[in-house]
Amino acid sequence: MNKYILVALSLTGGVLTGLAWTGWCSGLILLISFLPFFLIENHLFENPHRYRINSYFIYLLPGFVLFSIIAIGWMRVASLTGAIVVIMGLSFLMSFTLWMAHVVRIRSGNTFGLISFFSFWLAYEYLSLNINIVSPWLNLGNGLSKDIAFIQWYEITGTAGGTIWILASNVLLATFLIRSMESKTRSYLSLALWIVIIIVPSSISLIRYKTIENNRHDPEEVVIVQPNIDPYTNKFKIPFKEQLNNVLFLAGTVATDKTCWIITPETTVDDPVNLDDLSNDKYIKIIKDFVTGFPSASVVAGIVSYRIYPPATSAPTISARKIDSTGLYYDHFNSALKLDTGSIIEVYHKSRLVPGIEMQFSTGPGRFIAEILPKLGGTKWGYGMQKERGVFENRITTSKIAPVICYESVFGEYVTEYVRKGANALFIITNDGWWKGTNGYSQHLSYASLRAIETRRPVARSGNTGISCIIDIRGKREQETDWWTRDVIKDEIFPEYIITPYVRYGDYLLRIGTFISIIIIMVIFIAVPARKKIKMF
């Protein structure tokens, strides 16, 4: 192979992988999409005198950049600069991850190299889920979100199981092709294993998809509002009070005396509400007046809120900002509130914030980040967070729901925290109108199905501009609205109580992969070189 063929292979891998995040192709293409990347790696490994050790990274980077552009190029709608930073950052990290595994193979042989390809990638995905400035949007297991009939075992493994399935399929297929080109008879064993690795998980999943039973006891009527307010124009032109009244009017057209939940989108009220004086807030009073007509209902609504802290010499939270020289600090929050005819108002603050959009910091290294994030399309103040998940309880039925706000729904283990606190259903409130008619909103929608499968909880999803729907515990969408339309839907959900292995153990596969990666790095890159230096003396 010459350099042109290697670049072509890299770009081919990027296109095939990127297609999984589009509406043009099934995510199952990922089971073969990394094949070009592994063919490049093997060629470089077998020709060490022709290539430098960093050549694999150089050849991988164009492919991963193309993959990222195809998959998340829609980010340019909100911020072109932000999109470039994210695309290049993720492309660098993915290329670096596979390159590191390639280096291990060169230094320690095929066995450690093979283990590293799996463990390093799992470690990368673990970091993307746990470091705020890296996004897990392109984690491989997410790419199968449209193919719910094939991934029902996510209730055991989470998306990490999908990642392992994808990598195993590509490694076995690459092994078969490489051995076939070398005329080795053992190539058919790799082919047989590849067929098995495709058929067995698929069959198990299809059987589970057909046989799993939804709970059919204690149905609860849910009303989901989709007001369709353009976030670029009408959101900040129409008075917030008028917007709220329109949302509640839509809900009132279908709500009944049996309605248990009324759900409105993220930032339904975008005029910040004082958390320390909720009962006197004009918007809260409007919702209170409305809910008196539906005594069994709890309203779950998205709001922007704020809290002013007592005077202090330093910021009380990492996100707090100083008002003036008085020493007062304040925080803004992207919140969900639950209220009904009772006197208690429950509030939950979104705590997985969009990097570069919602995150701002006022202390330590965060000061530098706070300076550059607005230039990437961020908010003027950023949002605060809360440490633990919270659930909302319907005071009539006593069922509990998880108020999952927008970007939080991308994090599997994070969502399991709501379920461990007793959530019987997931309510996802979002405003995907920022992404207009791109693939962004459809990708975000499909990730909600992953959370339903992992937790075996029904999902009620309210999107400002869509798509709003009910999702059953298999991840199948029902009562789906159209994109960018004004609508309201009414359906029933059935509270679930089962605790899946994934809810119980979370991202254990990613933690195992990370642990193995640490051991390999310590041995290959630290212990072995140190031992060689000692022997020299």
C-alpha positions as CSV (number, residue, x, y, z in Angstrom):
1,M,0.0,0.0,0.0
2,N,1.2,3.5,-0.8
3,K,0.2,6.6,1.2
4,Y,-2.7,7.4,-1.1
5,I,-4.3,4.1,-0.5
6,L,-3.8,4.5,3.3
7,V,-5.4,7.9,3.2
8,A,-8.3,6.5,1.1
9,L,-8.8,3.7,3.6
10,S,-8.9,6.2,6.4
11,L,-11.5,8.4,4.7
12,T,-13.5,5.3,3.8
13,G,-13.5,4.3,7.5
14,G,-14.6,7.8,8.4
15,V,-17.5,7.8,5.9
16,L,-18.8,4.4,7.0
17,T,-18.6,5.2,10.7
18,G,-20.2,8.6,10.2
19,L,-23.2,7.1,8.3
20,A,-24.3,5.4,11.5
21,W,-25.2,8.8,12.9
22,T,-27.3,9.8,9.9
23,G,-30.8,8.9,8.8
24,W,-29.5,7.3,5.6
25,C,-28.1,4.1,7.1
26,S,-28.6,1.6,9.9
27,G,-26.2,1.8,12.8
28,L,-25.3,-1.8,12.2
29,I,-22.8,-0.5,9.6
30,L,-20.5,0.1,12.5
31,L,-19.9,-3.7,12.6
32,I,-17.7,-3.2,9.6
33,S,-16.9,0.5,9.6
34,F,-13.6,0.3,11.6
35,L,-12.2,-2.4,9.2
36,P,-10.2,0.2,7.1
37,F,-8.6,1.6,10.3
38,F,-7.5,-1.9,11.3
39,L,-6.2,-2.7,7.8
40,I,-4.1,0.5,8.0
41,E,-2.8,-0.5,11.4
42,N,-1.7,-4.0,10.3
43,H,0.0,-2.7,7.2
44,L,2.1,-0.3,9.3
45,F,2.8,-2.9,11.9
46,E,4.1,-5.4,9.3
47,N,6.3,-2.7,7.6
48,P,8.0,-1.0,10.6
49,H,11.1,0.1,8.5
50,R,8.9,2.1,6.0
51,Y,7.0,4.1,8.6
52,R,7.6,6.1,11.7
53,I,5.9,5.2,14.9
54,N,3.5,8.1,14.7
55,S,2.4,7.3,11.1
56,Y,-0.7,5.5,12.3
57,F,-2.0,8.6,14.1
58,I,-1.3,10.7,11.0
59,Y,-3.3,8.4,8.8
60,L,-6.1,7.9,11.3
61,L,-6.8,11.6,11.8
62,P,-8.4,12.4,8.4
63,G,-10.8,9.5,8.8
64,F,-11.9,10.5,12.3
65,V,-12.2,14.2,11.3
66,L,-14.5,13.1,8.4
67,F,-16.4,10.8,10.7
68,S,-17.0,13.7,13.2
69,I,-18.0,16.1,10.5
70,I,-20.6,13.7,9.1
71,A,-21.9,12.8,12.6
72,I,-21.9,16.1,14.4
73,G,-21.3,18.7,11.7
74,W,-24.7,20.0,12.6
75,M,-23.2,21.8,15.6
76,R,-22.2,24.6,13.3
77,V,-25.8,25.8,13.4
78,A,-25.2,27.0,17.0
79,S,-21.5,27.9,16.7
80,L,-19.1,27.3,13.8
81,T,-16.1,27.9,16.1
82,G,-17.5,25.6,18.7
83,A,-18.2,22.9,16.1
84,I,-14.6,23.1,14.8
85,V,-13.2,22.8,18.3
86,V,-15.3,19.8,19.2
87,I,-14.8,18.0,15.9
88,M,-11.0,18.4,16.0
89,G,-10.8,17.6,19.7
90,L,-12.8,14.4,19.5
91,S,-11.0,13.4,16.3
92,F,-7.6,13.9,18.0
93,L,-8.7,11.8,21.0
94,M,-10.1,8.9,19.0
95,S,-7.0,8.8,16.7
96,F,-4.7,9.0,19.8
97,T,-6.5,6.2,21.4
98,L,-6.0,3.7,18.6
99,W,-2.5,5.0,18.0
100,M,-1.6,4.2,21.6
101,A,-2.9,0.6,21.1
102,H,-0.8,0.4,18.0
103,V,2.3,1.4,19.9
104,V,1.6,-1.3,22.5
105,R,1.4,-3.9,19.7
106,I,4.7,-2.7,18.3
107,R,6.4,-2.9,21.7
108,S,4.8,-6.0,23.2
109,G,3.3,-8.1,20.4
110,N,-0.2,-9.1,19.2
111,T,-1.7,-10.2,22.4
112,F,-1.1,-7.0,24.4
113,G,-1.9,-5.0,21.2
114,L,-5.3,-6.7,20.8
115,I,-6.2,-6.2,24.5
116,S,-5.1,-2.5,24.2
117,F,-7.4,-1.8,21.2
118,F,-10.4,-2.8,23.4
119,S,-9.3,-1.5,26.8
120,F,-7.9,1.8,25.5
121,W,-11.1,2.6,23.6
122,L,-13.3,1.7,26.6
123,A,-11.1,4.0,28.7
124,Y,-11.5,6.8,26.2
125,E,-15.3,6.3,26.4
126,Y,-15.2,6.2,30.2
127,L,-13.3,9.5,30.2
128,S,-15.8,11.1,27.8
129,L,-18.6,10.3,30.2
130,N,-16.8,11.6,33.2
131,I,-14.8,14.7,32.1
132,N,-17.0,17.7,31.4
133,I,-15.1,19.2,28.6
134,V,-15.3,15.9,26.5
135,S,-18.6,14.8,25.0
136,P,-19.7,11.1,24.8
137,W,-22.0,11.9,21.9
138,L,-19.9,9.8,19.5
139,N,-19.3,6.8,21.7
140,L,-19.6,3.8,19.5
141,G,-22.4,2.1,21.4
142,N,-24.6,5.2,20.8
143,G,-24.4,4.6,17.0
144,L,-26.7,1.6,17.4
145,S,-29.5,3.7,18.9
146,K,-31.7,3.4,15.8
147,D,-31.5,-0.4,15.9
148,I,-33.3,-1.1,19.1
149,A,-34.3,-4.7,18.2
150,F,-30.6,-5.7,18.1
151,I,-29.4,-4.1,21.4
152,Q,-31.9,-5.2,24.0
153,W,-28.9,-6.6,26.0
154,Y,-28.0,-3.0,26.8
155,E,-30.1,-3.6,30.0
156,I,-27.0,-5.7,31.1
157,T,-24.0,-3.9,29.5
158,G,-25.1,-0.4,28.7
159,T,-23.7,1.2,25.5
160,A,-20.3,-0.2,26.4
161,G,-21.6,-3.6,25.3
162,G,-22.3,-2.1,21.9
163,T,-18.8,-0.7,21.7
164,I,-17.3,-4.1,22.5
165,W,-19.5,-5.8,19.9
166,I,-18.5,-3.3,17.3
167,L,-14.8,-3.5,18.0
168,A,-14.9,-7.4,18.2
169,S,-16.7,-7.6,14.8
170,N,-14.2,-5.3,13.1
171,V,-11.2,-7.1,14.6
172,L,-12.4,-10.5,13.5
173,L,-13.3,-9.3,10.0
174,A,-10.0,-7.6,9.6
175,T,-8.2,-10.8,10.8
176,F,-10.1,-12.9,8.3
177,L,-9.2,-10.5,5.4
178,I,-5.6,-10.2,6.4
179,R,-5.1,-14.0,6.7
180,S,-7.0,-14.6,3.5
181,M,-4.6,-12.2,1.6
182,E,-1.7,-14.2,3.2
183,S,-3.4,-17.5,2.1
184,K,-3.5,-18.8,5.6
185,T,-6.0,-21.7,6.2
186,R,-6.8,-20.4,9.7
187,S,-8.6,-17.5,8.1
188,Y,-11.9,-19.5,8.0
189,L,-11.8,-19.7,11.8
190,S,-11.9,-16.0,12.0
191,L,-14.7,-15.8,9.5
192,A,-16.7,-18.4,11.5
193,L,-16.1,-16.5,14.8
194,W,-17.2,-13.2,13.0
195,I,-20.4,-14.8,11.9
196,V,-21.0,-16.1,15.5
197,I,-20.3,-12.7,17.0
198,I,-22.8,-11.1,14.7
199,I,-25.6,-13.7,15.0
200,V,-25.6,-14.7,18.7
201,P,-26.0,-11.2,20.2
202,S,-28.5,-10.3,17.5
203,S,-30.6,-13.4,18.1
204,I,-30.6,-13.0,21.9
205,S,-31.7,-9.4,21.5
206,L,-34.5,-10.2,19.0
207,I,-35.9,-12.8,21.3
208,R,-35.8,-10.4,24.2
209,Y,-37.4,-7.7,22.1
210,K,-40.3,-10.0,21.2
211,T,-40.8,-11.6,24.6
212,I,-40.3,-8.8,27.2
213,E,-43.6,-7.7,28.7
214,N,-44.5,-4.2,29.7
215,N,-46.1,-3.7,33.1
216,R,-49.9,-3.2,32.4
217,H,-50.9,-2.3,36.0
218,D,-51.7,1.2,37.4
219,P,-51.7,3.2,34.1
220,E,-51.1,6.9,34.5
221,E,-52.4,9.5,32.0
222,V,-49.7,11.8,30.7
223,V,-50.1,15.0,28.7
224,I,-47.0,16.2,26.7
225,V,-46.9,19.7,25.3
226,Q,-44.8,20.7,22.3
227,P,-45.3,24.5,21.9
228,N,-42.9,24.9,18.9
229,I,-41.4,28.3,19.9
230,D,-38.4,29.2,17.6
231,P,-35.5,29.6,20.0
232,Y,-33.7,32.0,17.6
233,T,-36.6,34.4,17.2
234,N,-40.0,34.1,19.0
235,K,-38.4,32.7,22.2
236,F,-37.1,36.1,23.1
237,K,-39.7,38.3,21.3
238,I,-42.9,36.9,22.6
239,P,-43.4,37.9,26.3
240,F,-42.6,35.0,28.6
241,K,-46.0,35.2,30.3
242,E,-47.7,34.8,26.9
243,Q,-45.5,31.8,26.1
244,L,-46.4,30.1,29.3
245,N,-50.1,30.8,28.9
246,N,-50.0,29.3,25.4
247,V,-48.3,26.2,26.7
248,L,-50.8,25.7,29.5
249,F,-53.7,26.3,27.0
250,L,-52.4,23.5,24.8
251,A,-52.2,21.2,27.8
252,G,-55.7,22.1,28.9
253,T,-57.2,21.1,25.5
254,V,-56.5,17.4,26.2
255,A,-56.0,17.1,30.0
256,T,-58.8,15.4,32.0
257,D,-59.6,14.7,35.7
258,K,-57.6,11.5,35.3
259,T,-54.5,13.2,34.1
260,C,-51.6,12.4,36.4
261,W,-48.7,14.3,34.7
262,I,-48.5,17.3,32.5
263,I,-45.0,17.8,30.9
264,T,-43.7,21.0,29.3
265,P,-40.3,21.4,27.6
266,E,-36.9,22.7,28.9
267,T,-36.9,26.4,29.6
268,T,-40.6,26.8,29.2
269,V,-40.1,29.8,31.5
270,D,-36.8,31.5,30.4
271,D,-37.2,34.5,32.6
272,P,-35.2,33.5,35.7
273,V,-37.3,32.6,38.7
274,N,-36.0,33.3,42.3
275,L,-35.6,29.9,44.1
276,D,-35.9,31.6,47.5
277,D,-39.3,33.1,46.7
278,L,-41.0,30.6,44.4
279,S,-44.5,31.0,45.9
280,N,-44.6,34.7,45.0
281,D,-43.3,34.3,41.5
282,K,-45.7,35.4,38.8
283,Y,-45.0,32.4,36.6
284,I,-45.5,29.9,39.4
285,K,-48.8,31.6,40.3
286,I,-50.0,31.1,36.7
287,I,-49.1,27.4,36.8
288,K,-50.7,27.0,40.2
289,D,-53.9,28.6,39.0
290,F,-53.9,26.3,36.0
291,V,-53.4,23.0,37.9
292,T,-56.3,23.7,40.2
293,G,-58.5,22.6,37.3
294,F,-56.8,19.2,37.3
295,P,-56.5,18.1,40.9
296,S,-54.8,14.7,40.2
297,A,-52.1,16.2,38.0
298,S,-48.6,17.2,38.7
299,V,-47.0,19.7,36.3
300,V,-43.4,19.1,35.4
301,A,-42.1,22.3,33.6
302,G,-38.7,23.5,32.5
303,I,-37.6,26.9,34.0
304,V,-34.5,29.0,34.3
305,S,-33.9,29.8,38.0
306,Y,-31.4,31.7,40.1
307,R,-30.2,31.9,43.7
308,I,-28.4,34.8,45.4
309,Y,-26.0,33.8,48.1
310,P,-25.1,35.8,51.3
311,P,-22.0,38.1,51.1
312,A,-18.7,36.1,50.9
313,T,-15.0,36.6,50.2
314,S,-15.0,33.8,47.6
315,A,-17.4,32.1,45.3
316,P,-19.6,29.6,47.2
317,T,-19.8,27.3,44.2
318,I,-17.6,26.7,41.2
319,S,-20.2,28.3,38.9
320,A,-21.2,31.3,41.1
321,R,-20.5,34.7,39.8
322,K,-20.1,38.0,41.7
323,I,-22.9,40.6,41.4
324,D,-20.9,43.7,42.5
325,S,-18.5,44.9,45.2
326,T,-21.0,44.0,48.0
327,G,-19.7,40.5,48.0
328,L,-22.9,38.9,46.8
329,Y,-22.7,35.9,44.5
330,Y,-25.4,34.3,42.4
331,D,-26.0,31.2,40.4
332,H,-28.4,30.5,37.5
333,F,-29.8,27.1,36.9
334,N,-31.4,25.2,34.0
335,S,-34.2,23.6,36.1
336,A,-37.2,21.4,36.2
337,L,-39.9,22.0,38.7
338,K,-42.9,20.0,39.9
339,L,-46.0,21.5,41.4
340,D,-49.5,20.5,42.0
341,T,-52.4,21.6,44.1
342,G,-50.3,21.0,47.3
343,S,-48.1,23.5,48.9
344,I,-44.7,21.9,48.1
345,I,-42.8,22.9,45.0
346,E,-40.0,20.5,44.0
347,V,-37.0,21.7,41.9
348,Y,-34.3,19.8,40.2
349,H,-31.2,21.5,38.5
350,K,-29.7,20.1,35.3
351,S,-26.2,18.9,36.2
352,R,-24.8,17.5,33.0
353,L,-24.1,20.8,31.1
354,V,-23.3,21.2,27.5
355,P,-19.5,21.9,27.2
356,G,-18.9,25.3,25.7
357,I,-22.6,26.3,25.8
358,E,-23.8,26.0,29.4
359,M,-20.6,25.7,31.4
360,Q,-19.0,28.7,33.0
361,F,-16.7,28.9,36.0
362,S,-15.4,31.6,38.3
363,T,-12.7,30.0,40.3
364,G,-9.3,28.4,39.6
365,P,-8.5,27.2,36.1
366,G,-12.2,27.7,35.3
367,R,-11.5,31.5,34.9
368,F,-9.6,30.8,31.7
369,I,-12.4,28.5,30.5
370,A,-15.0,31.1,31.3
371,E,-13.2,33.6,29.1
372,I,-13.2,31.4,26.0
373,L,-16.6,29.7,26.2
374,P,-18.7,32.7,25.2
375,K,-16.6,32.9,22.1
376,L,-17.7,29.3,21.3
377,G,-21.4,30.1,21.6
378,G,-21.9,29.7,25.4
379,T,-24.3,31.5,27.7
380,K,-23.6,34.9,29.2
381,W,-23.7,33.4,32.8
382,G,-23.5,29.6,32.6
383,Y,-25.4,27.3,34.9
384,G,-24.9,25.8,38.3
385,M,-25.4,22.2,39.1
386,Q,-26.5,19.9,42.0
387,K,-24.6,17.0,43.4
388,E,-27.2,14.3,43.4
389,R,-30.1,13.3,41.2
390,G,-33.6,14.1,42.3
391,V,-37.0,12.5,41.6
392,F,-40.5,14.0,41.6
393,E,-43.4,12.2,43.2
394,N,-47.1,12.4,42.2
395,R,-48.9,13.0,45.5
396,I,-52.0,11.1,44.3
397,T,-50.4,7.9,42.8
398,T,-47.1,8.1,44.7
399,S,-45.2,7.1,41.6
400,K,-41.9,8.8,41.0
401,I,-40.4,10.1,37.8
402,A,-36.9,11.2,36.8
403,P,-36.7,14.8,35.5
404,V,-34.0,14.4,32.9
405,I,-33.1,17.7,31.2
406,C,-31.8,17.7,27.6
407,Y,-28.1,16.7,27.4
408,E,-28.4,14.6,30.6
409,S,-30.2,12.0,28.5
410,V,-26.9,11.2,26.7
411,F,-25.4,9.8,29.9
412,G,-26.5,6.2,30.7
413,E,-25.0,5.6,34.1
414,Y,-26.0,9.1,35.1
415,V,-29.6,8.3,34.3
416,T,-29.5,5.1,36.4
417,E,-29.0,7.3,39.5
418,Y,-32.6,8.5,39.2
419,V,-33.8,4.9,39.0
420,R,-31.8,3.9,42.0
421,K,-33.6,6.8,43.8
422,G,-36.9,5.2,42.9
423,A,-37.9,6.6,39.5
424,N,-40.6,4.5,37.9
425,A,-40.4,6.5,34.6
426,L,-38.1,8.9,32.8
427,F,-39.4,12.3,31.7
428,I,-37.0,14.0,29.3
429,I,-37.6,17.7,28.7
430,T,-35.6,19.4,26.0
431,N,-35.3,22.2,23.5
432,D,-33.7,20.8,20.4
433,G,-34.8,23.7,18.2
434,W,-31.3,25.2,18.5
435,W,-30.2,22.5,16.0
436,K,-32.9,23.4,13.4
437,G,-33.6,20.7,10.8
438,T,-30.2,18.9,11.2
439,N,-29.4,15.4,12.4
440,G,-28.8,16.7,15.9
441,Y,-32.4,16.5,17.1
442,S,-32.9,13.0,15.6
443,Q,-29.7,11.7,17.2
444,H,-30.8,13.1,20.6
445,L,-34.2,11.6,20.2
446,S,-32.7,8.1,19.4
447,Y,-30.5,8.3,22.6
448,A,-33.7,8.4,24.6
449,S,-34.5,4.9,23.4
450,L,-31.1,3.7,24.8
451,R,-32.1,5.0,28.3
452,A,-35.4,3.2,28.1
453,I,-33.7,-0.1,27.3
454,E,-30.9,0.3,29.9
455,T,-33.3,1.1,32.7
456,R,-36.4,-0.7,31.5
457,R,-38.4,2.5,32.2
458,P,-41.0,4.1,30.0
459,V,-40.0,7.5,28.7
460,A,-42.2,10.6,28.2
461,R,-40.3,13.1,26.1
462,S,-41.3,16.8,25.7
463,G,-39.4,18.8,23.1
464,N,-40.1,22.4,22.4
465,T,-40.0,22.0,18.7
466,G,-40.1,18.2,18.8
467,I,-39.9,15.4,18.6
468,S,-42.2,14.6,21.6
469,C,-43.3,11.0,22.2
470,I,-43.8,8.1,24.5
471,I,-41.1,5.4,24.5
472,D,-41.8,1.9,25.9
473,I,-39.3,-0.2,27.8
474,R,-38.0,-1.8,24.6
475,G,-37.0,1.6,23.3
476,K,-39.9,1.7,20.7
477,R,-41.3,5.2,20.1
478,E,-45.1,5.7,20.2
479,Q,-47.4,8.7,19.8
480,E,-44.6,10.5,18.0
481,T,-45.1,14.2,17.0
482,D,-43.8,15.8,13.8
483,W,-40.7,18.0,13.9
484,W,-41.2,21.8,14.2
485,T,-44.9,21.7,14.7
486,R,-47.2,22.9,17.5
487,D,-48.8,19.8,19.1
488,V,-49.9,18.2,22.3
489,I,-50.3,14.4,23.0
490,K,-52.0,12.4,25.6
491,D,-51.2,8.8,26.4
492,E,-50.7,6.4,29.3
493,I,-47.5,5.2,30.9
494,F,-47.1,2.2,33.2
495,P,-44.7,2.7,36.1
496,E,-41.9,0.1,36.2
497,Y,-40.1,-1.3,39.2
498,I,-37.5,-3.8,37.9
499,I,-33.9,-3.1,38.5
500,T,-31.7,-4.1,35.6
501,P,-28.1,-5.2,35.9
502,Y,-27.0,-2.0,34.2
503,V,-29.0,0.1,36.7
504,R,-27.3,-1.9,39.5
505,Y,-23.7,-1.9,38.3
506,G,-23.6,1.0,35.8
507,D,-20.6,1.3,33.4
508,Y,-18.7,-1.6,34.9
509,L,-17.3,-2.6,31.5
510,L,-15.9,0.9,31.0
511,R,-14.3,0.8,34.4
512,I,-12.8,-2.6,33.8
513,G,-11.4,-1.4,30.4
514,T,-10.0,1.7,32.2
515,F,-8.3,-0.4,34.9
516,I,-6.7,-2.7,32.3
517,S,-5.5,0.3,30.4
518,I,-3.8,1.8,33.4
519,I,-2.1,-1.5,34.1
520,I,-0.9,-1.8,30.5
521,I,0.4,1.8,30.4
522,M,2.2,1.3,33.7
523,V,3.9,-1.9,32.5
524,I,4.6,-1.1,28.9
525,F,5.5,2.6,29.1
526,I,6.9,2.9,32.7
527,A,8.0,-0.5,34.2
528,V,9.6,-2.0,31.1
529,P,11.6,1.1,30.1
530,A,12.7,1.6,33.7
531,R,13.9,-2.0,33.9
532,K,15.9,-1.6,30.8
533,K,17.6,1.5,32.1
534,I,18.5,-0.3,35.3
535,K,20.1,-3.2,33.4
536,M,22.2,-0.7,31.5
537,F,23.9,0.2,34.7
